[in-house]
Amino acid sequence: MTKAKLKDICKTILNKYEVPSVVTEIKDIEFLLTVFERHPEWSIKVGSGFKCIEIRLAKPYNTRCFVVVRKDTTFTDISYIRAVDGAKSKLSDIKCACRNAVSQIIIDFQKTIDFNSAVCPFTGSRLTSSFDTHIDHYEMTFNELFYKWIEDKDIDVIYSDINDGSKDNETEVYFMTANNKFDFIKFHNANTHLRAVSRDANLSVIKMT
């Protein structure tokens, strides 16, 4: 099974239960455990032993996440994406921290969309909901922006400012100090723009350009 398929199944399970709730179907539990066991910090995540898997809202953006509850009743959230992808490079972790640094900017921009009149500039279709609407970087893509920002940086120094993801309830990768976070935000805002596009355009048309 491909990584993309594994992630799709995990996402389906994540969205099929109410929040908060316990994952109850045996087939779902067994599948998730086979995925979670691939997580680089699984031994830390499972701690005193596995009790159950819950679905809760992760702070600060109230997004759904999986939570591993241990036998001693302590718990921690766990990223199925990190579990599927496995160990990452320093550069990919820094990129994740950069995405996290501008996540609130993306959220705030999405709130400005008028779904009564907004249309996709590529397909001409109406933008109907936050799920069907993606926020795209243009003039400089996010990847172009990131590699331009990082090219004159000391990767090891930047990486030392990244959390290691081993703490409980910590699935996000982020800068631990404000310096790198706000330096990237400043660079981001000065060199790229945002636009609302349809989900289909973002996953097909734009990817091919």
C-alpha positions in Angstrom: 0.0 0.0 0.0 1.4 3.4 -1.0 2.0 6.2 1.6 -0.7 8.2 0.0 -3.2 5.4 0.4 -2.2 4.9 4.1 -2.7 8.6 4.7 -6.1 8.6 3.0 -7.4 5.7 5.1 -6.1 7.4 8.3 -7.8 10.6 7.3 -11.0 8.7 6.7 -10.9 7.2 10.1 -10.1 10.5 11.7 -13.2 12.1 10.1 -15.7 9.3 10.6 -16.0 9.6 14.4 -17.5 12.4 16.5 -15.2 14.7 18.5 -14.3 13.9 21.1 -14.7 10.1 20.9 -12.9 6.8 21.3 -12.0 4.8 18.2 -14.2 1.7 18.7 -14.1 -0.4 15.5 -11.6 -3.1 15.8 -10.5 -2.9 12.2 -9.8 0.8 12.6 -7.8 0.3 15.8 -5.7 -2.5 14.2 -5.1 -0.4 11.1 -4.1 2.7 13.1 -1.7 0.7 15.3 0.1 -0.7 12.3 0.6 2.8 11.1 1.5 4.4 14.5 4.1 1.7 15.2 6.1 3.2 12.3 6.3 6.6 14.1 9.9 7.6 14.9 8.9 8.3 18.5 6.4 5.5 18.9 8.1 4.1 22.0 7.8 7.5 23.7 4.3 8.0 22.5 3.1 4.6 23.8 4.9 5.0 27.1 3.6 2.7 29.8 1.5 0.8 27.3 -1.4 1.2 24.9 -4.9 1.5 26.2 -7.0 3.1 23.4 -7.1 5.7 20.6 -9.2 8.8 20.9 -10.0 11.6 18.5 -9.8 15.1 19.9 -9.3 18.7 18.8 -5.7 19.8 18.7 -4.8 23.3 19.9 -4.5 26.1 18.9 -6.4 25.7 15.6 -9.0 23.1 16.7 -8.1 20.6 14.1 -8.9 16.9 14.5 -6.1 14.7 15.7 -5.5 11.1 17.0 -4.6 10.7 20.7 -2.9 7.7 22.1 -4.2 7.0 25.7 -1.8 5.0 27.8 -2.5 2.4 30.4 -1.6 4.9 33.2 -4.3 7.3 31.7 -1.7 9.8 30.4 -2.1 10.6 26.8 -0.4 12.3 23.8 -1.5 13.2 20.3 0.2 11.5 17.4 0.6 12.5 13.7 -0.4 9.8 11.3 1.5 11.7 8.6 4.7 11.6 10.6 4.1 7.9 11.2 3.7 7.1 7.5 6.6 9.3 6.3 8.9 8.0 9.1 12.1 9.9 10.0 12.5 13.2 8.2 15.5 15.2 7.2 16.6 18.4 8.9 15.5 20.4 5.9 12.0 18.9 5.8 11.5 19.5 9.5 12.6 23.1 9.1 10.1 23.4 6.2 7.4 22.1 8.4 8.3 24.7 11.1 8.1 27.4 8.4 4.6 26.2 7.3 3.5 26.2 10.9 4.9 29.8 11.3 2.6 31.1 8.6 -0.4 28.8 9.4 -2.3 31.6 11.2 -1.8 33.9 8.2 -3.4 31.2 5.9 -6.3 30.7 8.4 -6.9 34.5 8.6 -6.8 34.8 4.8 -9.3 32.0 4.4 -11.7 33.8 6.7 -11.8 36.7 4.2 -13.2 34.6 1.4 -16.8 35.5 0.4 -18.2 32.1 -0.5 -21.3 33.8 -2.0 -19.3 35.1 -4.9 -15.7 33.7 -4.9 -14.6 31.6 -7.9 -11.5 29.6 -8.7 -9.2 31.6 -11.1 -8.2 28.3 -12.8 -11.5 26.3 -13.2 -14.0 29.1 -12.9 -16.0 27.1 -10.4 -17.6 28.5 -7.3 -15.6 28.2 -4.1 -18.1 26.6 -1.7 -16.4 25.7 1.6 -13.2 25.7 3.5 -12.8 22.0 2.7 -13.2 22.5 -1.1 -11.1 25.6 -1.1 -7.3 25.6 -0.8 -5.1 28.6 -0.3 -2.3 28.8 -2.9 1.0 30.7 -2.8 1.7 32.5 -6.1 4.4 34.5 -7.7 6.6 32.4 -5.5 5.4 29.0 -4.5 5.8 27.9 -0.9 8.7 25.6 -1.9 10.4 28.3 -3.9 10.0 30.7 -1.0 11.4 28.3 1.6 14.5 27.3 -0.4 15.2 31.0 -1.2 14.9 31.8 2.6 17.1 28.9 3.7 19.8 29.3 1.1 21.9 31.7 3.1 21.2 30.1 6.5 23.2 27.6 8.6 20.9 24.6 8.5 22.3 23.1 11.7 21.8 26.4 13.6 18.2 26.7 12.3 17.5 23.0 13.1 18.6 23.5 16.7 15.7 25.8 17.1 13.2 23.1 16.1 11.2 21.1 18.7 12.0 17.4 18.6 8.3 16.3 18.7 8.8 13.9 21.6 6.8 15.7 24.1 3.2 14.7 24.9 0.5 16.3 22.8 3.1 17.7 20.4 2.6 16.7 16.8 3.3 20.1 15.3 6.9 21.0 14.3 7.7 24.6 15.2 10.4 27.1 16.0 11.0 27.2 19.7 12.1 30.9 19.7 10.6 33.9 18.0 13.6 34.9 15.9 13.5 32.3 13.2 9.7 32.3 13.2 9.3 36.0 12.6 12.2 36.1 10.2 10.4 33.6 8.0 7.1 35.4 8.4 8.6 38.7 7.3 10.3 37.0 4.3 7.0 35.2 3.4 4.9 38.4 3.5 7.4 40.3 1.4 7.9 37.8 -1.3 4.7 35.9 -2.0 0.9 36.4 -2.2 -2.1 34.2 -1.4 -5.1 33.3 -3.5 -8.1 31.0 -3.0 -8.4 28.2 -5.5 -10.5 25.1 -5.8 -9.3 21.8 -4.3 -9.2 20.2 -7.7 -7.1 23.0 -9.2 -4.6 22.9 -6.4 -4.2 19.2 -6.6 -4.0 19.0 -10.4 -3.8 22.1 -12.6 -1.4 24.1 -10.3 0.8 21.1 -9.6 1.4 20.8 -13.3 2.4 24.4 -13.9 
